[in-house]
């Protein structure tokens, strides 16, 4: 129910009709300390509730930050695990690539078979290239133990000393990660 605004003149008339007696004044004075105490208690409870509210807000913000950090770490871990899995699958495909290269190197009278093998080899190599796999091809370059395994030594007439003179088995990289070191023959020196 809406409150009506009282006219100040009406309020003054009502105040004059009810004169304050000494008894009413005593009651008001006795009630004043109780009211002040109640107000102080309410102010203290309000302050305590505000402090608790701030504490809960800080806790919620810390939990949110922890969860964001967890999500970021989990995303990085998943990406790392995916890349590790992809590298392992590619490593297992490398012997298939080697066998297809050996099959292509063989002489055969069946041209359609050779064409099919070459098509499969090209498709597999295109797929590996799209994934970021590259061949380690350093024939004639200085031997690098980070990319190659030297399994034989060549004579000095096969090239400059310390260079790769023959690649016995191709090596492969995925980005900067070496999937398989190339097996090479190095000129002694």
N, C-alpha and C positions, 0 to 999 in steps of 0.2 A: 504494500500500500504506500503510495507516494506521500512524502512529507510536504506539508504546506509550509511556505515561508511565513514566518510570523512578522508581523509589523512591529518595529521597535517600540512604538507607542503602547501596543498591547502588552509586550513583555514588561515594560516599566509599570504598567497598571497592575499586572499580576504580582510583580515584586512588591508593590506597595500594599497589596491586599494581604500578603503573608509576611508580616513583620518578623524580623529575626529576633529570636529570644535568646537569652543567655544559654539556655539548654541546647539549642540548635548549634550555637557557636562552639560550645564545648564538644559536642559530638563531632563537628567538622574538624576541630583541632585534634581530637583523639584519633580520628580516622586518617588524618594527614600522614602521620608516620607509617601507618599500615600501608597506605597507598604508595608512599615513597619506597617502602621496602618491596612492595609488589612490582613497582616499576623497575627498581634496581634488579630484582630477580629476572624479570622479563628481558631487560637489557643484557644481562649476563647470559641468559639462555640464547638470545639472538646472536650474541658474539660467539658463543660456543657453536651454534648451528652454522654460522658463516665460516668459522675455522674448519669445521668438519666438511662443509661444502667445498672449500678450497682444497682440502686434503683429498677428497674424492675426485675432484677435477684433476689434480696433479697425478693421482694414481691412474685415472683413466687415460690421461695423456701419455704416461710412461708405458702403459699396457699397449696403447696404439702404436707408439714408437717401437716397442719390442716386436710387435706383430709385423710392422713394416720391415724391420731388419730381418726377421725370420723369413718373410716372403722373398726378400731380395736374395738372401743366402740360399734359400731353397731353389730359386730360379737359376742362380749361378751353378748350383750343384747339379740340377737336372740338365742344364746345357752341357756341362762338363761330362756327365755320364753319357749323354747322347753322342757327343763327339768321340768319346772313348769307344763306345759301341760301334760307331761308324768306322773308326780306324781298324778295329778288330775284324769287321766284315770285309773291309777292303784288303787287309793283309791275307785273309783266307782266299780271296779272289786272285791274288797275284800268281799263284801256281797255275791257275786256269789260263791266265794271259800268257804265261811262259809256254804252256802246252800248245795254245793256238798259234803262237809264233813259230814253234817247232813244226807244227803241221803245215803252216804256210811255206816254210823253208824246204819241205820235202817235194820232190818231183812226183807228179802223178799224171796219169793219162786221162783221168776223169776231171775235165774242166769245170763241170757244174758243181762237183763236190768242192773243188778248190774255191770257186766263186762263193759258195755258201759259207765256207770256213772264213774267208776274208770278210764277208758281210757281218758275220757274228763277231769277229775280232774287232772290226771297225766300230760296231755298235757298242761293244763293251768298253772300248777305249774312249769313245765319245761320252759315255755315261760316267766313266771315271774322271774325265777332264771336267765335266760339268760339276762334279762333286769337289773339284779342286786338286785332283791328283795330277802330279807331273812326273815325268821320267827324269831320273838323274843321268844326264848325258854329258860326261866330262872327258870324252876321248881327246887326247892331246893336251889336256890341261894339267896343271900341277896337282899331284895327289893330295886329297883332303881326307884325313881319317874320320872326319865327322860325317862324310857322305859315302865313303867307299871302304871296302875291306880289300886289302892287297893280299891275294892268295898265291901270286907268282911274281917272279922277277924276270924282266926281259933283258935282252942284250942291249948294249949301248948303241948299236946301229939301228934300233927300233924307234929312237926318238931322243929327246933331251933327257938327261938324268932327272929322276924324280917325277916324271910325267906319266900319265896313264897311256899305255900303248895298245891295250886290248880290253874290251869289256866282255867278261865271260857271262855275267848275268846282270840284267838291268836292275837299277835301284829305283825306288819310287818315294816321292814326298807328298804329304798332304799339307799344303801351306808350308810352314817351316819345320813341321814334324816329319822326321824320316821314318817311313813305313818299313822300308827294307834297304839296307846299304847295298850299293852296287859291288859285285865281285869283279875285281879288275887285276890286270897284270901291269906292273909298274916297271919302268926302265930303271935299272940299278944305277946307283950313282951316289 
